[in-house]
Amino acid sequence: MPPPPPRRRGPGKWKRPRRKVCQFCVDKAKAINYKSAARLRKYLTERGKMVPRRTSGTCSSHQRMLSTAIKRARHMALMIFVAE
């Protein structure tokens, strides 16, 4: 994936957007537990949809674990499927 385009700050000044860091990599998480619904809720929109990688900043391996954990939490009725 190419780097994001630089943004214009003023006359002749450019600033590159800051790269997002995976929060699970920072915490050195080996696995993501589906029972921690409060932590998983940060990765859902107000409508109940999963937030994509480009928005949340998670790496690909943790995004896959995150989506599985959210689906398991939904199945166990710890989280909602859709908002009303």
N, C-alpha and C positions, 0 to 999 in steps of 0.2 A: 504494500500500500504506500503510495507516495506521501511525503510529508504534507501537512496542511499548508494552504497558502498563507503568506504573511498578511497581516492586517495593517491598514494605513492609520497612522496616529496623528498625522498633521502634514504640513508641507514638507515632503521629502523624507519623512521618518517612518520606518517600518518596524513592526513588532510581531514576532512569531508567537502564536498562541502556545500556552504552556501545555506540555504533555500530561495527560491524566495518568495516575498511578493506581494500580490494582490494590484495593484495600486488603484483600485476602493475602496477597503476596507480602504486604507490609507486616501483617500479623503472623506470617509464616504458617498459614492454615494448611494442613494436609488434607482435611475433608471439611465439608460444610454440613452442619447438622440441620435437619429439617425441623427439629423441635424448637429452635431459636427463631420463633416467628417475628419477634421484634426486629431482629437484625435483617431478616429476609424482607420485611415490609419496606425497607429503604429502597429496594430494587423493584418495586411495583409502582405504577402510576396510580392516581386517584381513582381511575376507572378499573383498576385491577389487572392491567396488562404488564408484562415483564418489560423492564427497561433494557434497551439494546446495549451492546458492548460499547459502541461509540459514544453513548451518552453517559453510561455509568463508569467507564474507564477500567472495567475488569479485564483480565487477560483471558485468552480463549479457553484454557483448561479450567479456570475457576468459573467462567461463564457457563460452561457445560455442567459443572457440579452444581452451580447455583440454580440453573433451570430445573435440574432433577430434584433438588431439595424443595423448590417452590411447588413443583407438581406433587411431590409426596405430601407436603404440608397441606395442600389443597385437598388431596384425597383423604387425609386424616381429619379434615374439617378444622384445621388450625388457622387456615387463611381462606379468604373469599375467592371465588372464581371470577365473578363480575360485581361491579358496584351497582347499586340500584338507581 
